[in-house]
Amino acid sequence: MSIPDIDELRARVVNHAFPGGTFRVPEYERWLSHDAMHAPPIEAPVLHPVWILLGALRGMGVSIDELTALVGAGAHDGTVFGETVMEQHQPLRADTDYVVRGGIVDLVRREGRRAGLMDLMTFRLELVDPEGVVAAVSEQTFVFPRRSAA
């Protein structure tokens, strides 16, 4: 398989909006997740901040496989998490429906001495509370190693 042209990829995916959707964390899942993380007690119904990332991924409207396919990659290609940036404007709460909206904001190609050629795709997802206020933002960068078939 050949390495995709970065200019063509950028033109196709940058500003691509995801279908979006919603997510809701029931109280029992809030409790279980805090217990599993050994997190310090947080008064119900407040969710641990990791739910900014988890909720965004749950509600973005595409699977991880569909997301990676947008840039011509799959599970076998060694895709990894790169940078994660989370903004919390207000605490997320259990038993609350959040709308997730966003899409791909950047795609760049880099070359590392040891890692070789790679593409970095950044996508930004807003978590919007029932009143229409952006409660949190999750911005993720996925790293796609690019190896040509020899």
Contacts in CASP RR format, 6 or more apart in sequence:
PFRMAT RR
TARGET T0000
AUTHOR 0000-0000-0000
METHOD contacts of the structure
MODEL  1
MSIPDIDELRARVVNHAFPGGTFRVPEYERWLSHDAMHAPPIEAPVLHPV
WILLGALRGMGVSIDELTALVGAGAHDGTVFGETVMEQHQPLRADTDYVV
RGGIVDLVRREGRRAGLMDLMTFRLELVDPEGVVAAVSEQTFVFPRRSAA
1 148 0 8 1.000
1 149 0 8 1.000
2 148 0 8 1.000
2 149 0 8 1.000
3 117 0 8 1.000
3 146 0 8 1.000
3 147 0 8 1.000
3 148 0 8 1.000
4 71 0 8 1.000
4 72 0 8 1.000
4 146 0 8 1.000
6 107 0 8 1.000
6 108 0 8 1.000
6 109 0 8 1.000
6 119 0 8 1.000
9 71 0 8 1.000
9 72 0 8 1.000
9 107 0 8 1.000
9 119 0 8 1.000
10 107 0 8 1.000
12 70 0 8 1.000
13 70 0 8 1.000
13 71 0 8 1.000
13 104 0 8 1.000
13 107 0 8 1.000
13 121 0 8 1.000
14 104 0 8 1.000
14 105 0 8 1.000
14 106 0 8 1.000
14 107 0 8 1.000
15 103 0 8 1.000
15 104 0 8 1.000
15 105 0 8 1.000
16 70 0 8 1.000
16 103 0 8 1.000
16 104 0 8 1.000
17 101 0 8 1.000
17 102 0 8 1.000
17 103 0 8 1.000
18 60 0 8 1.000
18 61 0 8 1.000
18 62 0 8 1.000
18 100 0 8 1.000
18 101 0 8 1.000
18 102 0 8 1.000
18 103 0 8 1.000
18 123 0 8 1.000
18 125 0 8 1.000
19 60 0 8 1.000
19 61 0 8 1.000
19 62 0 8 1.000
20 59 0 8 1.000
20 60 0 8 1.000
20 61 0 8 1.000
20 99 0 8 1.000
20 100 0 8 1.000
20 101 0 8 1.000
20 102 0 8 1.000
21 59 0 8 1.000
21 60 0 8 1.000
21 61 0 8 1.000
21 99 0 8 1.000
21 100 0 8 1.000
21 101 0 8 1.000
22 59 0 8 1.000
22 97 0 8 1.000
22 98 0 8 1.000
22 99 0 8 1.000
22 100 0 8 1.000
23 55 0 8 1.000
23 58 0 8 1.000
23 59 0 8 1.000
23 97 0 8 1.000
23 98 0 8 1.000
23 100 0 8 1.000
23 127 0 8 1.000
24 95 0 8 1.000
24 96 0 8 1.000
24 97 0 8 1.000
24 98 0 8 1.000
25 33 0 8 1.000
25 47 0 8 1.000
25 51 0 8 1.000
25 55 0 8 1.000
25 92 0 8 1.000
25 94 0 8 1.000
25 95 0 8 1.000
25 96 0 8 1.000
26 94 0 8 1.000
26 95 0 8 1.000
27 44 0 8 1.000
27 45 0 8 1.000
27 94 0 8 1.000
27 95 0 8 1.000
29 94 0 8 1.000
30 44 0 8 1.000
30 45 0 8 1.000
30 47 0 8 1.000
30 48 0 8 1.000
30 94 0 8 1.000
31 44 0 8 1.000
33 39 0 8 1.000
33 47 0 8 1.000
33 48 0 8 1.000
33 50 0 8 1.000
33 51 0 8 1.000
34 41 0 8 1.000
34 42 0 8 1.000
34 48 0 8 1.000
37 48 0 8 1.000
37 50 0 8 1.000
39 48 0 8 1.000
42 48 0 8 1.000
44 94 0 8 1.000
45 93 0 8 1.000
45 94 0 8 1.000
45 95 0 8 1.000
45 96 0 8 1.000
46 91 0 8 1.000
46 92 0 8 1.000
46 93 0 8 1.000
46 94 0 8 1.000
47 91 0 8 1.000
47 92 0 8 1.000
47 93 0 8 1.000
47 94 0 8 1.000
49 86 0 8 1.000
49 88 0 8 1.000
49 92 0 8 1.000
51 92 0 8 1.000
52 86 0 8 1.000
52 87 0 8 1.000
52 88 0 8 1.000
52 92 0 8 1.000
52 127 0 8 1.000
52 136 0 8 1.000
52 137 0 8 1.000
52 138 0 8 1.000
53 84 0 8 1.000
53 86 0 8 1.000
53 138 0 8 1.000
53 140 0 8 1.000
55 98 0 8 1.000
55 100 0 8 1.000
55 127 0 8 1.000
55 138 0 8 1.000
56 100 0 8 1.000
56 125 0 8 1.000
56 127 0 8 1.000
56 136 0 8 1.000
56 138 0 8 1.000
56 140 0 8 1.000
57 64 0 8 1.000
57 125 0 8 1.000
57 138 0 8 1.000
58 100 0 8 1.000
59 100 0 8 1.000
59 125 0 8 1.000
60 67 0 8 1.000
60 100 0 8 1.000
60 102 0 8 1.000
60 103 0 8 1.000
60 123 0 8 1.000
60 125 0 8 1.000
61 100 0 8 1.000
65 74 0 8 1.000
65 75 0 8 1.000
67 123 0 8 1.000
67 142 0 8 1.000
68 74 0 8 1.000
68 75 0 8 1.000
68 77 0 8 1.000
68 79 0 8 1.000
68 142 0 8 1.000
68 144 0 8 1.000
70 104 0 8 1.000
70 121 0 8 1.000
71 107 0 8 1.000
71 119 0 8 1.000
71 121 0 8 1.000
71 144 0 8 1.000
72 144 0 8 1.000
73 79 0 8 1.000
73 144 0 8 1.000
77 144 0 8 1.000
77 145 0 8 1.000
78 144 0 8 1.000
78 145 0 8 1.000
79 142 0 8 1.000
79 143 0 8 1.000
79 144 0 8 1.000
79 145 0 8 1.000
80 142 0 8 1.000
80 143 0 8 1.000
81 140 0 8 1.000
81 141 0 8 1.000
81 142 0 8 1.000
81 143 0 8 1.000
82 120 0 8 1.000
82 140 0 8 1.000
82 141 0 8 1.000
82 142 0 8 1.000
82 143 0 8 1.000
83 122 0 8 1.000
83 139 0 8 1.000
83 140 0 8 1.000
83 141 0 8 1.000
84 138 0 8 1.000
84 139 0 8 1.000
84 140 0 8 1.000
84 141 0 8 1.000
85 137 0 8 1.000
85 138 0 8 1.000
85 139 0 8 1.000
86 136 0 8 1.000
86 137 0 8 1.000
86 138 0 8 1.000
86 139 0 8 1.000
87 136 0 8 1.000
87 137 0 8 1.000
88 135 0 8 1.000
88 136 0 8 1.000
89 133 0 8 1.000
89 134 0 8 1.000
89 135 0 8 1.000
89 136 0 8 1.000
89 137 0 8 1.000
90 129 0 8 1.000
90 133 0 8 1.000
90 135 0 8 1.000
90 136 0 8 1.000
91 135 0 8 1.000
92 98 0 8 1.000
92 127 0 8 1.000
92 135 0 8 1.000
92 136 0 8 1.000
96 129 0 8 1.000
96 130 0 8 1.000
97 130 0 8 1.000
98 127 0 8 1.000
98 128 0 8 1.000
98 129 0 8 1.000
98 130 0 8 1.000
98 135 0 8 1.000
99 127 0 8 1.000
99 128 0 8 1.000
99 132 0 8 1.000
100 125 0 8 1.000
100 126 0 8 1.000
100 127 0 8 1.000
100 128 0 8 1.000
101 125 0 8 1.000
101 126 0 8 1.000
101 128 0 8 1.000
102 123 0 8 1.000
102 124 0 8 1.000
102 125 0 8 1.000
102 126 0 8 1.000
103 123 0 8 1.000
103 124 0 8 1.000
103 125 0 8 1.000
104 121 0 8 1.000
104 122 0 8 1.000
104 123 0 8 1.000
105 122 0 8 1.000
105 123 0 8 1.000
105 124 0 8 1.000
105 139 0 8 1.000
106 120 0 8 1.000
106 121 0 8 1.000
106 122 0 8 1.000
107 119 0 8 1.000
107 120 0 8 1.000
107 121 0 8 1.000
107 122 0 8 1.000
108 119 0 8 1.000
108 120 0 8 1.000
109 117 0 8 1.000
109 118 0 8 1.000
109 119 0 8 1.000
109 120 0 8 1.000
109 146 0 8 1.000
110 117 0 8 1.000
110 118 0 8 1.000
110 119 0 8 1.000
110 120 0 8 1.000
111 117 0 8 1.000
111 118 0 8 1.000
112 118 0 8 1.000
115 145 0 8 1.000
116 145 0 8 1.000
116 146 0 8 1.000
117 145 0 8 1.000
117 146 0 8 1.000
117 147 0 8 1.000
118 143 0 8 1.000
118 144 0 8 1.000
118 145 0 8 1.000
118 146 0 8 1.000
119 143 0 8 1.000
119 144 0 8 1.000
119 146 0 8 1.000
120 141 0 8 1.000
120 142 0 8 1.000
120 143 0 8 1.000
120 144 0 8 1.000
121 141 0 8 1.000
121 142 0 8 1.000
121 144 0 8 1.000
122 139 0 8 1.000
122 140 0 8 1.000
122 141 0 8 1.000
123 139 0 8 1.000
123 140 0 8 1.000
123 142 0 8 1.000
124 137 0 8 1.000
124 138 0 8 1.000
124 139 0 8 1.000
125 137 0 8 1.000
125 138 0 8 1.000
125 139 0 8 1.000
125 140 0 8 1.000
126 134 0 8 1.000
126 136 0 8 1.000
126 137 0 8 1.000
127 134 0 8 1.000
127 135 0 8 1.000
127 136 0 8 1.000
127 137 0 8 1.000
127 138 0 8 1.000
128 134 0 8 1.000
128 135 0 8 1.000
129 135 0 8 1.000
END
